[in-house]
Structure formats: structure tokens, C-alpha cells
Amino acid sequence: MSALRFTVDHEWLRLESDGLITVGITAYAQAALGDVVFVQVPELRSYRAGDEAAVLESVKAASNIGMPLDGEVVDVNATLQDSPEQVNEDPLGQGWFFRLRPSDASAMDHLLDQAAYDRLIQDQADA
């Protein structure tokens, strides 16, 4: 497994050994949202970066999860539909949302690394 990459919208991405990318929301996003009570995972199809991919509802708000990269969603975490609390309990593990086959895996290189993401969180906390 490779290191995580992050979006400015607080999604994490992990390149898996099979070339697929697993996507979820960060612990920071989960904490900001509060308890997640509903997750609608994306359809298995191709998306463009920025397309709405998934929807989650928490006790505080409803949020759209945008597609971080161009690619095809090939797997979803169907257990989230019956157990959305997995996002609360393990957002970087069992709370993943979907896996995609990227159109261009090198696009991940343009996302934030851990240090840059930590700076983003700090900057948002200071704002």
C-alpha cells in the first residue's frame, strides 16, 4: 500500500497494489460532520473529476462526495448502506466509500500529501 493522498475537500485516496484507488473521507471531515447516519454510494460507472459520486448525511448536514479523479468506479463499500457508522468508527479503514480505476493514475501526484494536508487543516483552523 502506498501513502495516502488528500483533496482540499477532505477526501483521502490510497493507491492499492492492484492499481485501483480506494476513496473515503478523512477523520477531520468525519469529525466536522458529526455522526454519519446515511451513505449513498456511487453507481458502478465512469465519472469525471468533480462529478458528484456519493452522498452522506450526518446529524449536522448532508454532503456530497465529489469524484477526485477521472475514472471508473468498479467497487463500492455496500456495507455502509446498513452500517454508516463505520465512517464514524474507522474513516480511514472500514469506512471507505468506493474504489476506482483511474483514467490516469499519475493524477494522484497532483493531490496533497500528508504534510500539505496537515497544513490545509491548520490553515482552516486558523481562519
Contact map, one row per residue, 1 for C-alpha under 8 A:
1110000000000111100000000000000000000000000000000000000000000000000000000000000000000000000000000000000000000000000000000000000
1111000000000111000000000000000000000000000000000000000000000000000000000000000000000000000000000000000000000000000000000000000
1111100000000110000000000000000000000000000000000000000000000000000000000000000000000000000000000000000000000000000000000000000
0111110000011110000000000000000000000000000000000000000000000000000000000000000000000000000000000000000000000000110000000000000
0011111000011100000000000000000000000000000000000000000000000000000000000000000000000000000000000000000000010011110000000000000
0001111101111000000000000000000000000000000000000000000000000000000000000000000000000000000000000000000000000011110010000000000
0000111111110000000000000000000000000000000000000000000000000000000100000000000000000000000000000000000000000011000010000000000
0000011111100000000000000000000000000000000000000000000000000000000000000000000000000000000000000000000000000001000010010000000
0000001111100000000000000000000000000000000000000000000000000000000000000000000000000000000000000000000000000000000000000000000
0000011111110000000000001101100000000000000000000000000000000000000000000000000000000000000000000000000000000000000000000000000
0000011111111000000000111100100000000000000000000000000000000000100100000000000000000000000000000000000000000000000000000000000
0001111001111100000000111100000000000000000000000000000000000000000000000000000000000000000100000000000000000000000000000000000
0001110000111110000011110000000000000000000000000000000000000000000000000000000000000000000000000000000000000000000000000000000
1111100000011111000011100000000000000000000000000000000000000000000000000000000000000000000000000000000000000000000000000000000
1111000000001111101111000000000000000000000000000000000000000000000000000000000000000000000000000000000000000000000000000000000
1100000000000111111111000000000000000000000000000000000000000000000000000000000000000000000000000000000000000000000000000000000
1000000000000011111100000000000000000000000000000000000000000000000000000000000000000000000000000000000000000000000000000000000
0000000000000001111100000000000000000000000000000000000000000000000000000000000000000000000000000000000000000000000000000000000
0000000000000011111110000000000000000000000000000000000000000000000000000000000000000000000000000000100010000000000000000000000
0000000000000011111111000000000000000000000000000000000000000000000000000000000000000000000000000011110000000000000000000000000
0000000000001111001111100000000000000000000000000000000000000000000000000000000000000000000000000011110000000000000000000000000
0000000000001111000111110000000000000000000000000000000000000000000000000000000000000000000000011111000000000000000000000000000
0000000000111100000011111000000000000000000000000000000000000000000000000000000000000000000000011111000000000000000000000000000
0000000000111000000001111100000000000000000000000000000000000000000000000000000000000000001100111100000000000000000000000000000
0000000001110000000000111110110000000000000000000000000000000000000000000000000000000010001100011000000000000000000000000000000
0000000001110000000000011111110000000000000000000000000000000000000000000000000000000000001100000000000000000000000000000000000
0000000000000000000000001111111000000000000000000000000000000000000000000000000000000000001100000000000000000000000000000000000
0000000001000000000000000111111100000000000000000000000000000000000000000000000000000000000000000000000000000000000000001000000
0000000001100000000000001111111110000000000000000000000000000000000000000000000000000000000000000000000000000000000000000000000
0000000000000000000000001111111111110000000000000000000000000000000000000000000000000011001000000000000000000000000000000000000
0000000000000000000000000011111111100000000000000000000000000000000000000000000000000001000000000000000000000000000000000000000
0000000000000000000000000001111111000000000000000000000000000000000000000000000000000000000000000000000000000000000000000000000
0000000000000000000000000000111111110000000000000000000001111000000000000000000000000000000000000000000000000000000000000000000
0000000000000000000000000000011111110000000000000000000001110000000000000000000000000001000000000000000000000000000000000000000
0000000000000000000000000000011011111000000000000000000001110000000000000000000000001001000000000000000000000000000000000000000
0000000000000000000000000000010011111110000000000000000111100000000000000000000000011011000000000000000000000000000000000000000
0000000000000000000000000000000000111110000000000000000111100000000000000000000000011000000000000000000000000000000000000000000
0000000000000000000000000000000000011111000000000000000111000000000000000000000110010000000000000000000000000000000000000000000
0000000000000000000000000000000000011111100000000000011110000000000000000000000110010000000000000000000000000000000000000000000
0000000000000000000000000000000000000111110000000000011100000000000000000000000010000000000000000000000000000000000000000000000
0000000000000000000000000000000000000011111000000000111000000000000000000001110110000000000000001100000000000000000000000000000
0000000000000000000000000000000000000001111100000000110000000000000000001001000000000000000000000100000000000000000000000000000
0000000000000000000000000000000000000000111110000000100000000000000000001000000000000000000000000000000000000000000000000000000
0000000000000000000000000000000000000000011111000000000000000000000000011111000000000000000000000000000000000000000000000000000
0000000000000000000000000000000000000000001111100000000000000000000000011100000000000000000000000000000000000000000000000000000
0000000000000000000000000000000000000000000111110000000000000000000001111000000000000000000000000000000000000000000000000000000
0000000000000000000000000000000000000000000011111010100000000000001001111000000000000000000000000000000000000000000000000000000
0000000000000000000000000000000000000000000001111110000000000000001011100000000000000000000000000000000000000000000000000000000
0000000000000000000000000000000000000000000000111110000000000000011111100000000000000000000000000000000000000000000000000000000
0000000000000000000000000000000000000000000000011111000000000000011110000000000000000000000000000000000000000000000000000000000
0000000000000000000000000000000000000000000000111111100000000000011000000000000000000000000000000000000000000000000000000000000
0000000000000000000000000000000000000000000000000111111000000001111000000000000000000000000000000000000000000000000000000000000
0000000000000000000000000000000000000000111000100011111000000001111000000000000000000000000000000000000000000000000000000000000
0000000000000000000000000000000000000011110000000001111100000001110000000000000000000000000000001000000000000000000000000000000
0000000000000000000000000000000000000011100000000001111110000111100000000000000000000000000000000000000000000000000000000000000
0000000000000000000000000000000000011111000000000000011111000111100000000000000000000000000000000000000000000000000000000000000
0000000000000000000000000000000000011110000000000000001111111110000000000000000000000000000000000000000000000000000000000000000
0000000000000000000000000000000011111100000000000000000111111100000000000000000000000000000000000000000000000000000000000000000
0000000000000000000000000000000011111000000000000000000011111000000000000000000000000000000000000000000000000000000000000000000
0000000000000000000000000000000011100000000000000000000011111100000000000000000000000000000000000000000000000000000000000000000
0000000000000000000000000000000010000000000000000000000011111110000000000000000000000000000000000000000000000000000000000000000
0000000000000000000000000000000000000000000000000000001111011111000000000000000000000000000000000000000000000000000000000000000
0000000000000000000000000000000000000000000000000000001110001111100000000000000000000000000000000000000000000000000000000000000
0000000000000000000000000000000000000000000000000001111100000111110000000000000000000000000000000000000000000000000000000000000
0000000000100000000000000000000000000000000000000001111100000011111000000000000000000000000000000000000000000000000000000000000
0000000000000000000000000000000000000000000000001111110000000001111100000000000000000000000000000000000000000000000000000000000
0000000000000000000000000000000000000000000000111111100000000000111111000000000000000000000000000000000000000000000000000000000
0000001000100000000000000000000000000000000000001100000000000000011111000000000000000000000000000000000000000000000000000000000
0000000000000000000000000000000000000000000000011100000000000000001111100000000000000000000000000000011000110000000000000000000
0000000000000000000000000000000000000000000001111000000000000000001111110000000000000000000000000000011100000000000000000000000
0000000000000000000000000000000000000000000001111000000000000000000011111000000000000000000000000001111100000000000000000000000
0000000000000000000000000000000000000000000111100000000000000000000001111100000000000000000000000001111000000000000000000000000
0000000000000000000000000000000000000000011111100000000000000000000000111111000000000000000000000111100000000000000000000000000
0000000000000000000000000000000000000000000110000000000000000000000000011111000000000000000000000111100000000000000000000000000
0000000000000000000000000000000000000000000100000000000000000000000000001111100000000000000000000111000000000000000000000000000
0000000000000000000000000000000000000000110100000000000000000000000000001111110000000000000000001110000000000000000000000000000
0000000000000000000000000000000000000000100000000000000000000000000000000011111100000000000000111100000000000000000000000000000
0000000000000000000000000000000000000000100000000000000000000000000000000001111111000000000000000000000000000000000000000000000
0000000000000000000000000000000000000000000000000000000000000000000000000000111111110000000000000000000000000000000000000000000
0000000000000000000000000000000000000110100000000000000000000000000000000000111111111110000000101000000000000000000000000000000
0000000000000000000000000000000000000111100000000000000000000000000000000000011111110000000000000000000000000000000000000000000
0000000000000000000000000000000000000000000000000000000000000000000000000000011111110000000000000000000000000000000000000000000
0000000000000000000000000000000000000000000000000000000000000000000000000000001111111100000000000000000000000000000000000000000
0000000000000000000000000000000000011110000000000000000000000000000000000000001111111111000000100000000000000000000000000000000
0000000000000000000000000000000000111000000000000000000000000000000000000000000100111111100000100000000000000000000000000000000
0000000000000000000000000000000000000000000000000000000000000000000000000000000100111111111001100000000000000000000000000000000
0000000000000000000000001000010000010000000000000000000000000000000000000000000100011111111001110000000000000000000000000000000
0000000000000000000000000000011001110000000000000000000000000000000000000000000000011111111000100000000000000000000000000000000
0000000000000000000000000000000000000000000000000000000000000000000000000000000000001111111000100000000000000000000000000000000
0000000000000000000000000000000000000000000000000000000000000000000000000000000000000111111111100000000000000000000000000000000
0000000000000000000000011110010000000000000000000000000000000000000000000000000000000111111111110000000000000000000000000000000
0000000000010000000000011110000000000000000000000000000000000000000000000000000000000000011111110000000000000000000000000000000
0000000000000000000000000000000000000000000000000000000000000000000000000000000000000000011111110000000000000000000000000000000
0000000000000000000000000000000000000000000000000000000000000000000000000000000000000110011111110000000000000000000000000000000
0000000000000000000000010000000000000000000000000000000000000000000000000000100100011111111111111000000000000000000000000000000
0000000000000000000001111000000000000000000000000000000000000000000000000000100000000010001111111100000000000000000000000000000
0000000000000000000001111000000000000000100000000000010000000000000000000001100100000000000000111110000000000000000000000000000
0000000000000000000001110000000000000000110000000000000000000000000000001111100000000000000000011111000000000000000000000000000
0000000000000000000111100000000000000000000000000000000000000000000000001111000000000000000000001111100000000000000000000000000
0000000000000000000111100000000000000000000000000000000000000000000000111110000000000000000000000111110000000000000000000000000
0000000000000000001110000000000000000000000000000000000000000000000000111100000000000000000000000011111000000000000000000000000
0000000000000000000110000000000000000000000000000000000000000000000011110000000000000000000000000001111110000000000000000000000
0000000000000000000000000000000000000000000000000000000000000000000011110000000000000000000000000000111110000000000000000000000
0000000000000000000000000000000000000000000000000000000000000000000001100000000000000000000000000000011111100000000000000000000
0000000000000000001000000000000000000000000000000000000000000000000000000000000000000000000000000000011111110000000000000000000
0000000000000000000000000000000000000000000000000000000000000000000000000000000000000000000000000000000111111100000000000000000
0000000000000000000000000000000000000000000000000000000000000000000010000000000000000000000000000000000111111110000000000000000
0000100000000000000000000000000000000000000000000000000000000000000010000000000000000000000000000000000011111110000000000000000
0000000000000000000000000000000000000000000000000000000000000000000000000000000000000000000000000000000001111111000000000000000
0000000000000000000000000000000000000000000000000000000000000000000000000000000000000000000000000000000001111111000000000000000
0000111000000000000000000000000000000000000000000000000000000000000000000000000000000000000000000000000000111111100000000000000
0000111100000000000000000000000000000000000000000000000000000000000000000000000000000000000000000000000000001111111110000000000
0001110000000000000000000000000000000000000000000000000000000000000000000000000000000000000000000000000000000011111110000000000
0001110000000000000000000000000000000000000000000000000000000000000000000000000000000000000000000000000000000001111111000000000
0000000000000000000000000000000000000000000000000000000000000000000000000000000000000000000000000000000000000001111111100000000
0000000000000000000000000000000000000000000000000000000000000000000000000000000000000000000000000000000000000001111111110000000
0000011100000000000000000000000000000000000000000000000000000000000000000000000000000000000000000000000000000001111111111000000
0000000000000000000000000000000000000000000000000000000000000000000000000000000000000000000000000000000000000000011111111100000
0000000000000000000000000000000000000000000000000000000000000000000000000000000000000000000000000000000000000000001111111110000
0000000100000000000000000000000000000000000000000000000000000000000000000000000000000000000000000000000000000000000111111111000
0000000000000000000000000001000000000000000000000000000000000000000000000000000000000000000000000000000000000000000011111111100
0000000000000000000000000000000000000000000000000000000000000000000000000000000000000000000000000000000000000000000001111111110
0000000000000000000000000000000000000000000000000000000000000000000000000000000000000000000000000000000000000000000000111111111
0000000000000000000000000000000000000000000000000000000000000000000000000000000000000000000000000000000000000000000000011111111
0000000000000000000000000000000000000000000000000000000000000000000000000000000000000000000000000000000000000000000000001111111
0000000000000000000000000000000000000000000000000000000000000000000000000000000000000000000000000000000000000000000000000111111
0000000000000000000000000000000000000000000000000000000000000000000000000000000000000000000000000000000000000000000000000011111
